[in-house]
Amino acid sequence: MKLQGSVAFVTGANRGLGEQFVRALLDTGAAKVYAGARDPAKVTVPGTVPVLVDITDHDSVRAAADLAPDVTLLVNNAGCTTRADILTSDLDSFRSEFETHVVGTLAMSRAFAPVLGRNAGGAIVNVLSVLSWVSITASAGYSAAKAAEWSVTNALRVALADQGTQVTALHVSYLATELAASIPGPKSDPAEVARAALAGVEAGLHEVLADDVSKRVRTALADGPETLYPQLSGGRPLV
């Protein structure tokens, strides 16, 4: 897929990685960028079309798809984190994570799949995480939801292949954004990650691994729990 001349819809476009996707798309020559947000007034990038969308509200999702019938690229970026601990957090926190990352992403993809099909197939980018592949106890709700979103992404990739829609999964560790502001340690530049993801779309990649942590964990998947979770035998966690 070529990004120059494309028409994109980005969710969670008012800040963080979503805003950087918007900027990167405009820089690559996208003809139009719909910037989706629960509060469109917070979209500040000039040259965009702000759109009200809450991915957990299915009426809102359908309205957004009706408003944007020319879309050729959907970027499912909107997300949240409740910091739901595996043992101590209430179950509603887990439900919130799944409603956003799994059901919300699926709702957006279903709503825009016919749009993309009518527009020569196009592409979907699902913003996942290194935590799609490895869980941490202090944010187990997020990890579990991202793992389920990875599974949904794989199913969408197969289901939409016949209509020519490319589905690209972005896996990345911590970003220098508000979402991870309280987490210590090195973080990736969201602008660089957005550019890498879009380059992966143009290259036809099924997966984009945006940092070394994601690459290391992806490799460890084949080796089983002992490698994914070295802390089981007294080692340091991978993430």
ROGU-414024 format. One record per atom (N, C-alpha, C, O, CB): x, y, z. Coordinates in steps of 0.1 Angstrom, whole numbers, plus 5000, padded with zeros to 4 digits. Each point is the difference from the previous one (the first is absolute). Glycine has a CB too. Layout:
! ROGU-414024
XYZ;...
***
This chain:
! ROGU-414024
500849885000;499250125000;500950125000;501050015007;497249875005;501450224980;500750135000;499350105009;498750024999;502149944977;499950115032;499450105009;499850134994;499150075003;502049825015;499750144972;499850134993;498649994993;499749914992;502850135004;496750065007;498650004994;499049925007;498850004996;502350044983;499349895032;499149925008;499050095008;500350125002;501449694998;497350125005;499050075009;500049925013;499649884999;499050214982;501849965030;500249935012;499150045011;499550125000;502949864994;497249935014;499350025012;500849955012;500349885001;497450114987;502650105022;500849975011;499250015013;499450115002;502749964986;497849835020;499350025013;501050045011;501249974999;497149864994;501250235017;500850065011;501050104994;501250005004;498649785009;499850304978;500950094992;500350135007;500750084994;498449814986;500450135032;500250135006;501250015008;500450115005;497249914996;503249875001;501250015008;500949874998;499549914993;499250235024;502549864989;500849895000;500349944986;500250074990;498949885032;500949924977;500349934988;499050034989;500450024988;500749805025;497750204990;498950034990;500350134994;499950014987;498549865026;502050234994;500350134994;501249994991;500150064989;499050065031;501949794984;501249994991;499649924987;500650034990;500949975031;497649914980;499549934988;499450114990;500350004988;499349795025;499650304993;499450104992;501150094993;499950024988;498149985027;503050044993;501050084994;500849934989;500450054990;499850075032;500149754981;500849924991;499349984987;500550004989;500649895030;497650094982;499149984988;500050124991;500150004988;498549845025;501350284994;500050124992;501350034993;500150044989;498250055027;502849874992;501450024994;500249914988;500850034991;500050035032;498549824977;500249914989;499150024988;500149934990;500649905027;498550284984;499250034989;498649955000;499449994989;502650034998;497549945024;498649955001;499050114995;500250125004;500449735015;498450124973;499150104995;499150055010;499650125000;500549774978;499550035032;499150045011;500349915012;500349894998;497950194985;501749985029;500249935012;498850045009;499950115005;502649884993;496749915005;498950015010;500749985014;500549895002;497650044981;501850165026;500649995013;498949975010;499350095005;502650074989;497949715010;499049965009;500350025014;501249975004;498149874979;499850215025;500250025014;498750015007;499050044994;503250085002;497849855017;498750025008;499750145001;498850045002;501749755011;500550304987;499850155000;500750064988;501250035001;498649975025;499650014963;500650054988;500750145002;500950034992;497449844994;501250215023;500650135003;501449995004;500850105000;497049985006;502649804999;501449985005;501049964989;501249995002;497949955020;500350044965;500949984989;500650134995;499350094996;499349714997;502750215008;500750134997;500850004988;500550114996;499549925028;500249864969;500849994988;499350074988;498949954997;502249845011;499450314986;499350074989;500049914988;500949924998;499850305011;498249804983;499949934988;499349865001;499949934991;502250185002;497449875019;499249875002;498550035000;499650115000;502449805014;497349984986;498550005002;499749945013;499949885001;499750114974;500250095036;499749945013;498649935000;499050064994;502450125017;498549714995;498849925000;499749955014;501049955007;499449984969;498450085029;499649955013;499949844998;499249964992;499650265015;501949715001;499949855001;500449955013;501150045005;499249954970;498949935031;500349925012;499949864996;499049954997;500250235019;502049754984;500049864994;499249905009;499749894996;502550164993;497549995023;499149925009;498550024998;499249945007;502750055009;497850114976;498650034997;499749964985;500550074991;499550125026;499349704981;499949954987;499250094990;500250004988;499949775022;498950314996;499350104991;501050104996;500050054988;497949915024;503050094996;501150094997;500949954989;500350074990;499650025033;500449784978;500949944990;499349994986;500650044990;500549825028;497650104982;499349994987;499950144994;500150014988;498649795021;501050304999;499950144995;501350044994;500050074990;498349985027;502849924989;501350044995;500349934986;500550074991;500349965032;498849854976;500249934987;499150064989;500450014989;500249785024;498250254991;499150064990;500550144996;499950044989;498249845021;502650194999;500550134997;501349994991;500350104994;498849985028;501549814978;501349994993;500049894990;500749905002;500550195018;498049924969;499949894991;501249994990;500049914992;497550125010;503450064999;501250004991;501249945006;501150014994;497950194995;501049755023;501149955007;500749884993;499349914996;499750175026;502349934977;500849894995;501049945010;500649904998;499250204980;500349975034;500949955010;499450035014;499750125003;502349924982;497849865023;499550015013;501149975010;500649905000;497050044993;502650165016;501049985011;499349995013;499550105006;502350034981;498149745018;499449985013;501050025011;500749915005;497749924985;501650305015;501050045010;499450025014;500749985010;500650124971;497449945020;499550035013;500149895010;499849894997;498650264991;502049895024;500149905010;499950065014;499850125002;501749754983;498750055025;500050055014;500849905008;500449894996;497350225001;502549925016;500649915009;499450035014;500050115004;502149874982;497549915021;499550025013;501049955011;499850015012;497949954979;503549995004;501049955009;499449895009;500349995012;500950234988;498049694993;499349905008;501049885004;500549934991;497450134996;502349935025;500949895006;499249874999;498849995002;502450185013;499649724983;499449874998;499249955012;499149934999;502750024985;498750095028;499449945012;499150105008;499149965007;502949894994;498350284998;499450105009;499050094994;499250065007;502849935006;498050034974;499150104993;498749944998;499849884999;502150234990;497149985011;498649954998;499849964986;500750044991;498550115027;499849764980;499849944987;499550104990;500249984988;499449805023;499850334993;499550104991;501250074993;499850044988;498250005027;503149964991;501250064993;500449914988;500350054990;500550055032;499149774980;500349914989;499050014989;500350004988;500749845028;497750174988;498950024990;500250134992;499850004988;498649885027;502150224991;500250134993;501149994990;499950054989;499450075031;501849814984;501149974990;499549924988;500350044989;501349975031;497749894983;499549924988;499050074992;500049994988;500449815026;498750284992;499050084992;500750094991;499550034989;498949955030;502750084985;500750104992;500949934990;499850024988;500250145031;500949764985;501049954991;499549894991;500449994988;501350075029;497549854988;499549894992;498750034993;500050004987;501149855029;497850184991;498750034994;500150134992;499450004989;499449875030;501850234986;500150134993;500749994987;499650054990;500350065032;501349824979;500849984987;499249924990;500050034988;502149985025;497249894992;499249914991;498950084994;499749994988;500949815025;498750284995;498950084995;500450104989;499450014990;499549975033;502350094979;500550094990;500349924987;499750054989;501250105029;499849744984;500449924988;498849954992;500050004988;502149935025;496950024994;498849964994;499350114992;499549984989;500249845029;500250304989;499350114994;500750054987;499350044991;499950025032;502149944978;500850054988;500349904990;500550034989;500450145026;499049704988;500349904990;499350014987;500650004989;499849855030;498350184981;499350024987;500550134993;500150004987;497949885022;502350224998;500650124995;501349974992;500250044989;498750105030;502049794988;501349974994;499849914988;500650014990;500550015033;497949884978;499849914989;499550084987;500449974989;499049855027;499850284986;499550084989;501150094994;499950044989;497849965021;503350034998;501150084996;501349934997;501150045004;497950145010;500949714979;501149914995;500749935011;501249964998;499050204984;499249825030;500649925010;500750085011;499649985012;500749854971;500750255014;500650085010;500749925011;500449894998;497950284997;501849895017;500749945011;499550045013;499350105002;502749894984;498349925024;499750035014;501349995008;500749904998;496950015000;502650185011;501149995009;499449995014;499350085005;502350054981;498749765021;499649985014;501250025009;501049934999;497249914995;501750265015;501150035009;499949905012;499150025008;500950234985;500949665007;500049905011;501150045010;500150115004;499149714980;501650085020;501050035011;500949885001;499649894996;498850265016;502749874994;500949885003;499249925011;500349885001;501850254994;497049935012;499249935010;498949914994;499349945007;501250255009;499449814970;499249904994;500649875002;499349904999;499950274984;502149825019;500749875000;500649965014;500349895002;500350164975;499550055032;500549975013;499250085010;499750124998;502649834993;497349995021;499250075009;500850055012;501049945004;497149924989;501550255013;500550055013;498950005010;498950054997;503050084991;498449835024;498949985010;499450145003;498850005003;502449805006;499550304992;499550135004;499150074990;499450105003;502749935011;497949924973;499250054990;499449894992;500050004987;501350215012;498249695008;499649884994;498750024991;499849934990;501249945029;498250224985;498850034992;500450054986;499449964990;499350095031;502250044979;500550064987;500649884992;499849994988;500650245022;500549694996;500749904993;499049904994;500149964989;501950075026;497049934993;499049904995;499250064989;499749924990;500249985033;499750224978;499250064989;500850024987;499549974989;499250155028;502649914985;500850014988;500349874993;500149994988;501050215022;499049694999;500249874994;498749964992;500149944990;501450005030;497450094986;498749974992;499950094988;499549954990;499449995032;501650184978;499950094989;500949944989;499750014988;499850195026;501749744990;500949944990;499249884993;500249994988;501850085026;497349854994;499249894994;499050064990;499849944989;500649925032;498950244983;499050074991;500750054987;499449984989;499250085031;502550004982;500850054988;500349894991;499950014988;501150175026;499549704991;500349894991;498749954993;500149974988;501849975027;497050064992;498849954993;499550104989;499649964990;499849925032;500750254981;499750104990;500949994988;499550024989;499750135030;502049824983;501049994989;499549904990;500150024988;501850055027;497749814991;499649894991;498650034994;499849984988;501549865026;497850224994;498650024995;499950114989;499249994992;500049945031;501850164978;499950124990;501049984988;500050084992;499350065027;501449754981;500949984989;499449994987;500550064990;500949825026;497450064983;499349984987;499650144994;499950014988;499349775019;500550325001;499750134995;501250094998;499950114996;497949875015;503449964992;501250084997;500450095011;500850104997;498749884979;500050015036;500350095011;501249945008;499949895005;497750194996;503450004999;501249975008;499850035015;499550115003;502049934976;498949875030;499950035014;501449995006;500649905000;497050015001;502950205004;501350015006;499950025015;499350095005;501650014974;499849825029;500050015014;501350075005;501149974995;497649825007;501250325006;501150075005;500249955015;499250015008;500450194977;501649755017;500449965014;501150095005;501050024993;498449745002;500450305016;501050105005;500049995016;498949975006;500750184973;501549885027;500150015014;499650145005;499150064993;502749765007;498750225011;499650135005;500350124991;501150004994;499249905029;498850194976;500250124992;500150135009;499550005011;499249894970;501950215014;500150125007;498850084998;500050114994;502549905004;496449945008;498750074999;499450005014;500549955010;499149974967;499250155024;499350025013;499749865006;500049995012;499150234980;500549685000;499649875005;501049935008;499749935010;498950064970;502750035016;501149945008;500850095008;501249975003;498949864979;499450295021;500850105006;500549965014;501150045004;497650134984;500649755019;500349965014;501049885000;500449965011;497450134997;502549854981;500849884999;501450044998;500350074990;497849795001;502850095017;501450044999;500749924988;499449904996;500750165029;501149994971;500749924990;499950074986;499350094998;500349705015;501250154978;500050064986;498749984993;499349915002;503150054997;497350144992;498750004993;500350044985;500950084998;497849975023;500649904970;500150034986;499350134997;499150045006;501149724988;500450314995;499450124995;498749974992;500249924990;502150195010;496649935004;498849974993;500050044985;499349944992;499450075029;502050104976;500050054986;500849894992;499649974988;500350275019;501249714998;500749904993;499249874998;500149944990;502150165019;497149865002;499249884999;498950014989;499749914993;500850055032;498850164975;499050024990;500649994986;499449944991;499350215025;502449914982;500649994986;500449864997;499849964988;501150275015;499649695007;500449864997;498849924997;500049924991;501950115025;497049994991;498849934997;499450034986;499649904993;499950105031;500650124972;499550044987;500949944989;499549974989;499450245020;502449794993;500949944991;499749854998;500149954989;501750235018;497949765004;499649865000;498749984992;500049904992;501150075030;498050124978;498849994992;500450004985;499549924992;499150195027;502249994978;500450014986;500849884995;499949974988;500150285015;500749695006;500849884997;499249875000;500549904996;501550225013;496749894995;499249885000;500249915011;499749884999;500250144977;500750035035;500349915012;498749975008;499150085002;503250024999;497749785004;498949955009;500350055014;499050035007;500649774979;501650215018;500450055013;501150104999;500949994992;498549795018;500650324999;501150105001;500449995015;499250035009;499950124972;502249825021;500549995013;500950135002;501050014994;499049735007;499550355007;500550145000;501250025009;500650115000;497149964995;502649835013;501250025009;500649875004;499549894996;499550315013;502249814997;500849885003;499349915010;500149874999;501950254997;497249945014;499349925009;499049914993;499849885003;500550305015;498949874973;499049934993;500749894991;499549895000;499050314999;502649834995;500749894993;500549895009;499949884996;500850294987;499849865028;500549905010;498949915005;500149885000;501750285006;497149904997;498849935005;499449914989;499649895003;500050295015;500449884970;499449924989;500849874998;499549904997;499750314992;502149805012;500949894998;499849905011;500149874998;501650274991;498149915023;499849915012;498749925000;499949905007;501550265006;497749884979;498749934999;500249854997;499349915005;499650304988;502049774998;500349864995;500649915011;500049884999;500250214978;500349975033;500849925010;499249975013;500449935009;501650184982;496849945010;499149975011;500150085012;500850105001;499449684991;499050195018;499950085013;501350035007;500250105006;497549814996;503249994998;501350015007;500850124994;500750075008;499349684997;499950274982;500750114994;499350135001;500650115002;500549734982;497650155014;499150135001;500050055014;499950125002;498749804979;501549995029;499950055014;501249955008;499949915008;497650094990;503750055000;501249965007;499950025015;500749945008;500650114972;497850045024;499850025015;499549875007;500149995012;499450254983;499949674997;499649875006;501249925006;499849925009;498350074975;503150045011;501249935005;501050105006;501249985000;498449844983;499950305021;500850095007;500650114991;500850085005;499649755011;499350174971;500650094991;499350134999;499050025007;501849794980;499650285005;499350134998;499049994989;500249944990;501950185018;496749954994;499049994990;500450064987;500950094999;497449935019;501249934971;500350064986;499550144999;500650084993;499349694998;499050265016;499350134999;499950065014;499550115001;499349824977;
***
